[in-house]
Amino acid sequence: MQVLVSAASRHGATREIAAAIGERLAGHGLRVVVADPEVVEDVERFDAVVLGSAVYAGHWLDPARQLVERSTAVLSERPVWLFSSGPVGDPPKPVEDAAEPRELLRTLPARGHRTFAGRLDRGSLGFAERAIVRALHAPVGDFRDWAAIAAWADEIHEQLVALPTG
């Protein structure tokens, strides 16, 4: 079984989550390709897809949304899992999910969606982003829960091996 793990990332933290999911699935013996959505030409050759995005202002990034738009027909025929990344702090805020996963869960046969806390590194931000972080008093740090990410990848593996073959 070949699995695509793809995530749109602005500063690399969500890409690192995708890489961790890919490594975990590969460790279970699956063939995994981890790629940014903008370089994925088509999803036809994949048996399953894990798709995610960093969330900014309540929305997924354009490359993830565009991958869904150009691949909806094929994605609707594959097992798909969705994830978002972005809340920061302890407890992570904001608590609201992005708009896109809710919509995709209605239009694709996605098997679920998870939101993972993100990383906020003020040094990697542009001027406007730093101003927003300052105005919101957003906490700086790495809030990703690697154990939760690994556990979710294990759940995906369990669901994949339970699928009928053929």
LOLUM-16086 format. One record per residue: residue in one letter; x, y, z of N, C-alpha, C, O in turn. Coordinates in steps of 0.001 Angstrom, whole numbers. Atoms other than C-alpha are relative to their C-alpha. Layout:
BEGIN
+------+---------+---------+---------+---------+---------+---------+---------+---------+---------+---------+---------+---------+
| type |     nc1 |     nc2 |     nc3 |    cac1 |    cac2 |    cac3 |     cc1 |     cc2 |     cc3 |     oc1 |     oc2 |     oc3 |
+------+---------+---------+---------+---------+---------+---------+---------+---------+---------+---------+---------+---------+
|    A |       X |       Y |       Z |       X |       Y |       Z |       X |       Y |       Z |       X |       Y |       Z |
...
+------+---------+---------+---------+---------+---------+---------+---------+---------+---------+---------+---------+---------+
! end
This chain:
BEGIN
+------+---------+---------+---------+---------+---------+---------+---------+---------+---------+---------+---------+---------+
| type |     nc1 |     nc2 |     nc3 |    cac1 |    cac2 |    cac3 |     cc1 |     cc2 |     cc3 |     oc1 |     oc2 |     oc3 |
+------+---------+---------+---------+---------+---------+---------+---------+---------+---------+---------+---------+---------+
|    M |     841 |   -1179 |       0 |       0 |       0 |       0 |     884 |    1240 |       0 |    1846 |    1337 |     761 |
|    Q |    -772 |   -1246 |      81 |    1311 |    3426 |    -945 |    -853 |    1151 |     526 |   -2000 |    1331 |     118 |
|    V |     709 |   -1074 |    -679 |     333 |    6424 |    1172 |     698 |    1327 |    -274 |    1919 |    1440 |    -168 |
|    L |    -504 |   -1368 |     126 |     731 |   10120 |     416 |    -286 |     734 |    1300 |   -1413 |     721 |    1794 |
|    V |     167 |    -903 |   -1135 |    1305 |   12397 |    3403 |     442 |    1375 |    -496 |    1598 |    1568 |    -873 |
|    S |    -286 |   -1321 |     548 |    1107 |   16033 |    2365 |    -572 |    1061 |     920 |   -1683 |     926 |    1432 |
|    A |     473 |   -1076 |    -868 |     838 |   19231 |    4355 |     559 |    1336 |    -459 |    1735 |    1462 |    -801 |
|    A |    -409 |   -1365 |     307 |     925 |   22925 |    3591 |     539 |     634 |    1279 |     -79 |     555 |    2341 |
|    S |    -674 |    -554 |   -1176 |    3298 |   24739 |    5919 |     624 |    1330 |    -373 |    1266 |    1452 |   -1417 |
|    R |    -573 |   -1314 |     284 |    4311 |   28365 |    6100 |    1419 |     118 |     555 |    2296 |     671 |    -109 |
|    H |   -1303 |    -152 |    -638 |    7270 |   28121 |    8507 |     660 |   -1338 |     347 |    1679 |   -1363 |    1038 |
|    G |    -644 |    1298 |    -156 |    8001 |   24375 |    8535 |    -530 |    -897 |    1105 |    -288 |   -2104 |    1066 |
|    A |     459 |     825 |   -1119 |    6300 |   23188 |   11743 |   -1016 |   -1059 |    -444 |    -952 |   -2203 |       5 |
|    T |     996 |     964 |     477 |    3362 |   21538 |    9953 |     648 |   -1017 |    -926 |     263 |   -2187 |    -927 |
|    R |    -755 |     929 |     855 |    5734 |   20018 |    7390 |     702 |   -1044 |     869 |     774 |   -2214 |     493 |
|    E |    -652 |     947 |    -915 |    7603 |   18439 |   10326 |   -1009 |    -990 |     585 |    -664 |   -2149 |     818 |
|    I |    1041 |     927 |    -454 |    4324 |   16955 |   11603 |    -276 |   -1032 |   -1091 |    -377 |   -2226 |    -808 |
|    A |     225 |     923 |    1115 |    3702 |   15457 |    8156 |    1143 |   -1006 |    -110 |     911 |   -2194 |    -332 |
|    A |   -1155 |     904 |      73 |    7226 |   14023 |    8129 |     -56 |   -1048 |    1115 |     257 |   -2217 |     886 |
|    A |      98 |     937 |   -1122 |    6679 |   12452 |   11560 |   -1082 |   -1046 |    -260 |    -890 |   -2223 |      46 |
|    I |    1060 |     950 |     341 |    3403 |   10872 |   10397 |     512 |    -972 |   -1057 |     301 |   -2180 |    -955 |
|    G |    -550 |     854 |    1050 |    5134 |    9581 |    7282 |    1000 |   -1007 |     527 |     964 |   -2179 |     154 |
|    E |    -989 |     921 |    -596 |    8016 |    8105 |    9272 |    -678 |   -1105 |     789 |    -280 |   -2268 |     720 |
|    R |     699 |     983 |    -832 |    5614 |    6390 |   11642 |    -709 |   -1030 |    -876 |    -652 |   -2226 |    -593 |
|    L |     678 |     928 |     904 |    3566 |    4882 |    8810 |    1004 |    -891 |    -718 |     768 |   -2088 |    -886 |
|    A |   -1042 |     797 |     649 |    6719 |    3769 |    7023 |     572 |   -1037 |     966 |     916 |   -2146 |     556 |
|    G |    -479 |     933 |   -1013 |    7869 |    2155 |   10267 |    -911 |   -1202 |     161 |    -488 |   -2247 |     656 |
|    H |     956 |    1113 |     -23 |    4751 |     -14 |   10034 |      56 |    -808 |   -1293 |    -723 |   -1743 |   -1479 |
|    G |    -166 |     766 |    1229 |    5894 |   -1229 |    6621 |    -757 |     531 |   -1201 |    -768 |    -113 |   -2250 |
|    L |     693 |    -580 |    1146 |    3810 |    1039 |    4397 |     984 |     775 |    -868 |    1979 |    1302 |    -370 |
|    R |    -782 |    -848 |     896 |    5301 |    2729 |    1353 |    -594 |    1399 |      94 |   -1782 |    1591 |    -164 |
|    V |     491 |   -1344 |    -282 |    5034 |    6438 |    2095 |     780 |    1027 |    -808 |    2004 |     956 |    -923 |
|    V |    -597 |   -1167 |     647 |    5684 |    9577 |      90 |    -482 |    1208 |     797 |   -1684 |    1413 |     968 |
|    V |     313 |   -1252 |    -684 |    5837 |   12828 |    2053 |     373 |    1124 |    -960 |    1522 |    1228 |   -1389 |
|    A |    -253 |   -1065 |     976 |    5485 |   15858 |    -217 |    -866 |    1212 |     306 |   -1990 |    1083 |     789 |
|    D |     780 |   -1230 |    -111 |    4373 |   19468 |     -87 |   -1120 |     -46 |   -1046 |    -903 |    -560 |   -2144 |
|    P |    1124 |      94 |     939 |     948 |   19846 |   -1763 |     253 |     659 |   -1351 |    -282 |     220 |   -2370 |
|    E |    -232 |    -687 |    1279 |    2234 |   22228 |   -4401 |     827 |    -818 |    -983 |     845 |    -494 |   -2170 |
|    V |    -769 |     841 |     920 |    4515 |   19518 |   -5851 |    -714 |   -1308 |    -326 |    -223 |   -2090 |   -1140 |
|    V |     768 |    1209 |     295 |    1891 |   16753 |   -5856 |    -812 |     257 |   -1261 |   -1753 |    1051 |   -1262 |
|    E |     703 |    -217 |    1261 |     761 |   16532 |   -9464 |   -1343 |    -714 |     -31 |   -2331 |    -161 |    -513 |
|    D |    1278 |     694 |    -107 |   -1899 |   13895 |   -8876 |     113 |   -1046 |    1103 |    1209 |   -1447 |    1494 |
|    V |      26 |     966 |   -1105 |   -2958 |   11457 |   -6182 |    -430 |   -1378 |    -474 |    -631 |   -2278 |     341 |
|    E |     487 |    1256 |     593 |   -4016 |    8653 |   -8531 |     813 |   -1216 |     428 |     237 |   -2280 |     652 |
|    R |    -852 |    1162 |    -299 |   -1040 |    6398 |   -7683 |       7 |    -393 |    1482 |     628 |   -1388 |    1855 |
|    F |       3 |     275 |   -1435 |   -1715 |    6493 |   -3938 |   -1265 |    -742 |     406 |   -2354 |    -477 |    -104 |
|    D |    1132 |     772 |    -509 |   -3944 |    4044 |   -2097 |    -718 |     730 |    1128 |   -1888 |     460 |    1398 |
|    A |     563 |    -766 |   -1110 |   -4533 |    6458 |     798 |     739 |    1336 |      94 |    1869 |    1473 |    -373 |
|    V |    -580 |   -1341 |     -94 |   -3883 |   10119 |    1605 |    -222 |     551 |    1402 |   -1318 |     467 |    1956 |
|    V |      76 |    -774 |   -1239 |   -3119 |   12007 |    4801 |     343 |    1429 |    -406 |    1443 |    1698 |    -889 |
|    L |    -170 |   -1367 |     478 |   -3554 |   15716 |    4116 |    -204 |     975 |    1147 |   -1159 |     865 |    1916 |
|    G |     103 |    -976 |   -1070 |   -2947 |   18621 |    6433 |     420 |    1383 |    -436 |     889 |    1603 |   -1553 |
|    S |    -400 |   -1371 |     255 |   -2313 |   22303 |    6671 |     176 |     740 |    1312 |    -483 |     455 |    2312 |
|    A |     -54 |    -996 |   -1062 |   -1179 |   24988 |    9007 |   -1258 |     846 |    -139 |   -1796 |    1002 |   -1235 |
|    V |    1202 |    -824 |      -3 |   -4098 |   27198 |    9985 |     393 |    1434 |     340 |    1042 |    1698 |    1352 |
|    Y |    -217 |   -1434 |    -217 |   -3893 |   30968 |    9685 |   -1334 |     705 |    -168 |   -2024 |     506 |   -1167 |
|    A |    1257 |    -752 |      22 |   -6842 |   33234 |   10454 |   -1186 |    -927 |    -256 |   -2130 |    -565 |    -958 |
|    G |    1118 |     926 |      79 |   -9086 |   30190 |   10692 |    -108 |    -807 |   -1278 |   -1116 |   -1476 |   -1505 |
|    H |      68 |     702 |    1287 |   -8227 |   28735 |    7279 |    1288 |    -762 |    -306 |    2381 |    -401 |     130 |
|    W |   -1144 |     732 |     526 |   -5977 |   26173 |    5678 |     726 |     896 |   -1008 |     150 |    1833 |   -1562 |
|    L |    -787 |    -726 |     996 |   -3202 |   27483 |    3456 |    -431 |    -397 |   -1414 |    -928 |   -1501 |   -1638 |
|    D |     416 |     225 |    1386 |   -3851 |   27774 |    -288 |     525 |   -1297 |    -607 |    -258 |   -1999 |   -1248 |
|    P |    -461 |    1226 |     662 |   -1578 |   24878 |   -1399 |    -797 |   -1250 |     397 |   -1027 |   -2114 |    -449 |
|    A |     797 |    1166 |    -417 |   -3592 |   22346 |     664 |   -1391 |      74 |    -628 |   -1903 |    -926 |   -1131 |
|    R |    1333 |    -152 |     603 |   -6921 |   23750 |    -537 |      51 |    -271 |   -1497 |    -864 |    -883 |   -2048 |
|    Q |    -113 |     201 |    1445 |   -5694 |   23727 |   -4141 |     224 |   -1472 |    -340 |    -266 |   -1947 |   -1365 |
|    L |    -176 |    1438 |     237 |   -4559 |   20088 |   -3874 |   -1361 |    -702 |      68 |   -1652 |   -1571 |    -753 |
|    V |    1339 |     591 |    -100 |   -8075 |   19166 |   -2744 |    -818 |     351 |   -1240 |   -1477 |    -519 |   -1810 |
|    E |     787 |    -422 |    1161 |   -9646 |   21191 |   -5565 |     365 |    -775 |   -1247 |    -520 |   -1177 |   -2003 |
|    R |    -403 |     685 |    1228 |   -7589 |   19512 |   -8274 |     -62 |   -1524 |     121 |     150 |   -2227 |    -867 |
|    S |     -19 |    1455 |    -210 |   -7916 |   16018 |   -6753 |   -1281 |    -540 |     621 |   -1313 |   -1693 |    1050 |
|    T |    1215 |     417 |    -708 |  -11453 |   15857 |   -5366 |    -537 |   -1331 |    -499 |    -920 |   -2181 |     305 |
|    A |     571 |    1237 |     546 |  -12597 |   13093 |   -7726 |     758 |   -1223 |     497 |     144 |   -2208 |     907 |
|    V |    -805 |    1149 |    -442 |   -9714 |   10773 |   -6820 |     -53 |    -130 |    1519 |    -165 |   -1240 |    2038 |
|    L |      55 |      52 |   -1464 |   -9742 |   11702 |   -3125 |   -1314 |    -598 |     488 |   -1346 |   -1247 |    1533 |
|    S |    1292 |     541 |    -427 |  -13418 |   10772 |   -2947 |     -57 |   -1513 |    -138 |    -993 |   -2149 |     346 |
|    E |     -57 |    1458 |     177 |  -12417 |    7222 |   -3921 |    1079 |    -645 |     874 |    1285 |   -1856 |     795 |
|    R |   -1101 |     499 |    -818 |   -9561 |    6847 |   -1416 |    -285 |     237 |    1476 |   -1038 |    1146 |    1826 |
|    P |      39 |    -365 |   -1422 |   -9286 |    6636 |    2350 |     855 |    1250 |     215 |    2005 |    1317 |    -219 |
|    V |    -668 |   -1282 |    -219 |   -8346 |   10147 |    3459 |    -122 |     363 |    1480 |   -1174 |     193 |    2096 |
|    W |     -21 |    -548 |   -1361 |   -7351 |   11556 |    6848 |     480 |    1433 |    -100 |    1338 |    1746 |    -925 |
|    L |    -329 |   -1422 |      33 |   -7085 |   15281 |    7543 |     571 |     439 |    1340 |     171 |     -60 |    2392 |
|    F |    -476 |    -596 |   -1244 |   -5092 |   17261 |   10078 |     298 |    1474 |    -201 |     631 |    1928 |   -1296 |
|    S |    -309 |   -1424 |     -32 |   -4615 |   20879 |   10993 |    1002 |     240 |    1113 |    1075 |    -518 |    2081 |
|    S |    -988 |    -356 |   -1016 |   -1861 |   22535 |   12969 |     -20 |    1504 |     166 |    -184 |    2251 |    -799 |
|    G |     -58 |   -1433 |    -181 |   -1655 |   25905 |   14550 |    -246 |     525 |    1386 |     407 |    1487 |    1793 |
|    P |     204 |    -579 |   -1333 |   -3032 |   26413 |   18027 |    1302 |     -31 |     799 |    2102 |    -955 |     657 |
|    V |   -1200 |     -52 |    -831 |    -327 |   27436 |   20487 |    -397 |     313 |    1430 |   -1480 |     839 |    1689 |
|    G |     232 |    -264 |   -1415 |     -66 |   27683 |   24259 |    -364 |   -1268 |     740 |    -453 |   -2350 |     160 |
|    D |     390 |    1127 |    -843 |   -1027 |   25447 |   27127 |   -1075 |     479 |     966 |    -743 |    1069 |    1995 |
|    P |     524 |     822 |    1098 |   -3892 |   24874 |   26703 |      77 |     749 |   -1330 |     107 |    1980 |   -1363 |
|    P |    -123 |    -621 |    1321 |   -3661 |   25474 |   22943 |   -1196 |     888 |    -331 |   -2347 |     545 |     -62 |
|    K |    1022 |    -927 |     464 |   -5569 |   28440 |   21556 |     378 |     480 |   -1390 |    1572 |     621 |   -1656 |
|    P |    1446 |      67 |    -195 |   -7551 |   29109 |   19476 |    -488 |   -1445 |      -5 |     189 |   -2333 |    -522 |
|    V |     554 |    1352 |     -87 |   -9746 |   26088 |   20126 |    -884 |    -333 |   -1197 |   -1212 |   -1502 |   -1403 |
|    E |     855 |     237 |    1159 |  -11872 |   26497 |   16987 |     796 |    -685 |   -1101 |    1964 |    -371 |   -1330 |
|    D |    -620 |     645 |    1155 |  -11116 |   24213 |   14042 |     -85 |     921 |   -1210 |    -924 |    1819 |   -1276 |
|    A |      44 |    -734 |    1263 |  -10362 |   25623 |   10623 |   -1276 |    -351 |    -756 |   -1884 |   -1394 |    -515 |
|    A |    1227 |     210 |     771 |  -13261 |   25928 |    8194 |     131 |   -1165 |    -976 |    -824 |   -1922 |   -1152 |
|    E |    -155 |     988 |    1072 |  -11839 |   23615 |    5519 |    -229 |   -1438 |     454 |    -942 |   -2165 |    -237 |
|    P |     260 |    1399 |    -384 |  -11769 |   20327 |    7471 |   -1481 |    -292 |     206 |   -1951 |   -1365 |    -173 |
|    R |    1447 |     218 |    -172 |  -15430 |   20731 |    8431 |    -668 |    -213 |   -1353 |   -1487 |   -1119 |   -1511 |
|    E |     574 |     120 |    1337 |  -16323 |   21233 |    4768 |     467 |   -1291 |    -676 |    -335 |   -1990 |   -1296 |
|    L |    -525 |    1211 |     644 |  -14063 |   18417 |    3563 |    -600 |   -1261 |     606 |    -805 |   -2249 |    -101 |
|    L |     626 |    1166 |    -630 |  -15570 |   16010 |    6082 |   -1410 |    -220 |    -548 |   -1925 |   -1337 |    -503 |
|    R |    1329 |     143 |     607 |  -18928 |   16696 |    4415 |      84 |    -445 |   -1454 |    -810 |   -1139 |   -1937 |
|    T |     -57 |     254 |    1439 |  -17722 |   16387 |     814 |     860 |   -1194 |    -387 |     645 |   -1787 |   -1444 |
|    L |    -851 |    1159 |     278 |  -15049 |   13672 |     977 |    -318 |   -1094 |    1014 |    -824 |    -809 |    2100 |
|    P |     194 |    1056 |    -992 |  -15270 |   10292 |    2637 |    1191 |     -54 |     970 |    1741 |   -1120 |    1245 |
|    A |   -1140 |     -69 |    -919 |  -12560 |   11476 |    5030 |    -333 |    -784 |    1261 |   -1462 |    -757 |    1750 |
|    R |     195 |     860 |   -1161 |  -12094 |    9143 |    7962 |     227 |     730 |    1312 |     188 |     118 |    2379 |
|    G |    -160 |    -772 |   -1213 |  -11475 |   11926 |   10416 |     927 |    1177 |    -181 |    1599 |    1328 |   -1201 |
|    H |    -838 |   -1196 |     -20 |   -9699 |   15135 |   11290 |     555 |     181 |    1402 |    -159 |       1 |    2388 |
|    R |    -633 |    -322 |   -1278 |   -7242 |   15993 |   14055 |     629 |    1373 |     -96 |    1145 |    1773 |   -1140 |
|    T |    -709 |   -1271 |    -109 |   -5957 |   19341 |   15168 |    1128 |    -189 |     991 |     913 |    -629 |    2120 |
|    F |   -1180 |      87 |    -853 |   -2453 |   19399 |   16583 |     502 |    1399 |     317 |     449 |    2298 |    -523 |
|    A |    -614 |   -1271 |    -369 |    -860 |   22238 |   18469 |    1214 |     237 |    -885 |    1809 |    -703 |   -1411 |
|    G |   -1093 |    -350 |     890 |    1800 |   24078 |   16541 |    1208 |     554 |     724 |    1374 |     390 |    1932 |
|    R |   -1208 |    -632 |    -514 |    5051 |   25925 |   17000 |     -37 |    1458 |    -424 |    -396 |    1785 |   -1555 |
|    L |     -82 |   -1425 |     314 |    5470 |   29667 |   17178 |    1397 |     472 |     348 |    1779 |     539 |    1517 |
|    D |   -1370 |    -484 |    -131 |    8989 |   30948 |   16621 |      13 |    1427 |    -540 |     -17 |    1640 |   -1752 |
|    R |      87 |   -1408 |     403 |    8960 |   34745 |   16573 |    1076 |     358 |   -1028 |     843 |    1196 |   -1899 |
|    G |   -1092 |    -308 |     922 |   12288 |   34791 |   14715 |    -274 |    -385 |   -1440 |     355 |     159 |   -2348 |
|    S |     296 |     421 |    1374 |   10790 |   33055 |   11666 |   -1145 |     795 |    -615 |   -1483 |     592 |   -1781 |
|    L |    1170 |    -739 |     464 |    7883 |   35481 |   11350 |     384 |    1279 |    -727 |    1419 |    1888 |    -457 |
|    G |    -159 |   -1279 |     671 |    7571 |   38425 |    9031 |    -520 |    1121 |     886 |   -1070 |     876 |    1960 |
|    F |     396 |   -1168 |    -794 |    6832 |   41937 |   10254 |   -1477 |     -38 |     373 |   -1819 |     141 |    1541 |
|    A |    1444 |       3 |    -262 |    3027 |   41667 |    9916 |    -369 |   -1134 |     960 |   -1189 |    -947 |    1858 |
|    E |     293 |    1131 |    -890 |    2971 |   38232 |   11574 |     449 |     300 |    1430 |    -255 |     -35 |    2383 |
|    R |    -471 |    -365 |   -1345 |    5056 |   39524 |   14503 |    -942 |     985 |     663 |   -1184 |     902 |    1867 |
|    A |     946 |    -979 |    -543 |    2641 |   42411 |   14940 |   -1274 |    -690 |     484 |   -1801 |    -347 |    1543 |
|    I |    1208 |     730 |    -405 |    -327 |   40038 |   15072 |     272 |    -805 |    1261 |    -539 |    -800 |    2187 |
|    V |    -370 |     798 |   -1176 |    1455 |   37741 |   17555 |      84 |     897 |    1231 |    -388 |     534 |    2309 |
|    R |    -129 |    -947 |   -1112 |    2271 |   40753 |   19730 |   -1384 |     490 |     447 |   -1662 |     551 |    1644 |
|    A |    1333 |    -516 |    -332 |   -1306 |   42104 |   19558 |    -859 |   -1054 |     698 |   -1660 |    -729 |    1575 |
|    L |     789 |    1091 |    -592 |   -2782 |   38695 |   20454 |     644 |    -588 |    1255 |      61 |   -1442 |    1921 |
|    H |    -761 |     549 |   -1136 |    -178 |   38022 |   23155 |     153 |   -1521 |    -130 |      62 |   -2261 |     850 |
|    A |    -153 |    1434 |     256 |     366 |   34626 |   21523 |    1301 |    -502 |     613 |    2340 |     142 |     471 |
|    P |   -1215 |     527 |    -628 |    2835 |   32468 |   23434 |     954 |    -589 |   -1036 |     538 |   -1235 |   -1997 |
|    V |   -1045 |     519 |     874 |    6094 |   31596 |   21742 |     441 |   -1348 |     538 |     538 |   -1533 |    1751 |
|    G |    -504 |    1306 |    -409 |    7308 |   27998 |   21794 |    -485 |   -1093 |    -923 |   -1251 |    -860 |   -1858 |
|    D |     388 |    1186 |     762 |    6905 |   24516 |   20400 |    -986 |    -785 |     851 |    -619 |   -1345 |    1884 |
|    F |    1069 |     625 |    -765 |    3612 |   23069 |   21585 |    -469 |   -1315 |    -619 |   -1477 |   -1882 |    -198 |
|    R |     408 |    1231 |     677 |    3476 |   20041 |   19281 |     135 |   -1191 |     951 |    1121 |   -1308 |    1678 |
|    D |      29 |    1203 |    -830 |    2593 |   16780 |   21049 |     370 |   -1185 |    -882 |    -483 |   -1785 |   -1536 |
|    W |    -499 |    1044 |     897 |    4757 |   14228 |   19269 |    -589 |   -1364 |     318 |    -780 |   -2175 |    -588 |
|    A |     612 |    1287 |    -368 |    3263 |   11308 |   21217 |   -1408 |     -96 |    -589 |   -1799 |   -1153 |   -1084 |
|    A |    1348 |       1 |     574 |    -252 |   12300 |   20103 |      52 |    -158 |   -1517 |    -789 |    -841 |   -2103 |
|    I |    -163 |     116 |    1454 |     938 |   12649 |   16507 |     333 |   -1443 |    -368 |    -241 |   -1989 |   -1310 |
|    A |    -361 |    1403 |     252 |    2553 |    9183 |   16622 |   -1194 |    -919 |     229 |   -1421 |   -1851 |    -543 |
|    A |    1168 |     840 |    -297 |    -569 |    7683 |   18203 |   -1033 |     103 |   -1128 |   -1656 |    -894 |   -1493 |
|    W |     950 |    -153 |    1097 |   -2730 |    9136 |   15434 |     491 |    -739 |   -1245 |    -303 |   -1373 |   -1939 |
|    A |    -555 |     753 |    1129 |    -393 |    7719 |   12773 |    -220 |   -1499 |     213 |    -528 |   -2217 |    -738 |
|    D |     263 |    1415 |    -297 |    -723 |    4333 |   14503 |   -1466 |    -343 |    -257 |   -1767 |   -1413 |    -787 |
|    E |    1427 |     218 |     264 |   -4531 |    4672 |   14352 |    -264 |     -96 |   -1503 |   -1037 |    -941 |   -1954 |
|    I |     155 |      43 |    1460 |   -4302 |    5408 |   10623 |     481 |   -1345 |    -520 |    -194 |   -1969 |   -1339 |
|    H |    -521 |    1296 |     423 |   -2143 |    2315 |   10147 |    -990 |   -1115 |     303 |   -1260 |   -1957 |    -553 |
|    E |     967 |    1042 |    -383 |   -4639 |     148 |   12043 |   -1211 |      17 |    -925 |   -1700 |   -1041 |   -1318 |
|    Q |    1150 |     -81 |     903 |   -7484 |    1423 |    9866 |     359 |    -456 |   -1398 |    -448 |   -1095 |   -2072 |
|    L |    -419 |     411 |    1335 |   -5489 |     882 |    6686 |     113 |   -1513 |    -120 |    -340 |   -2089 |   -1109 |
|    V |    -158 |    1457 |      89 |   -4624 |   -2732 |    7461 |   -1336 |    -712 |     140 |   -1460 |   -1870 |    -261 |
|    A |    1329 |     596 |    -144 |   -8279 |   -3379 |    8298 |    -839 |     134 |   -1274 |   -1898 |    -482 |   -1394 |
|    L |     758 |    -178 |    1243 |   -9395 |   -2256 |    4832 |      21 |   -1273 |    -823 |    1015 |   -1998 |    -824 |
|    P |     -11 |    1176 |     883 |  -10459 |   -4982 |    2423 |    1004 |     217 |   -1136 |    1144 |    1331 |   -1640 |
|    T |    -983 |    -106 |    1085 |   -7791 |   -5701 |    -189 |    -685 |    -289 |   -1325 |   -1757 |    -891 |   -1386 |
|    G |     549 |     245 |    1325 |   -8362 |   -5779 |   -3901 |    -569 |    1243 |    -489 |   -1097 |    1285 |   -1600 |
+------+---------+---------+---------+---------+---------+---------+---------+---------+---------+---------+---------+---------+
! end
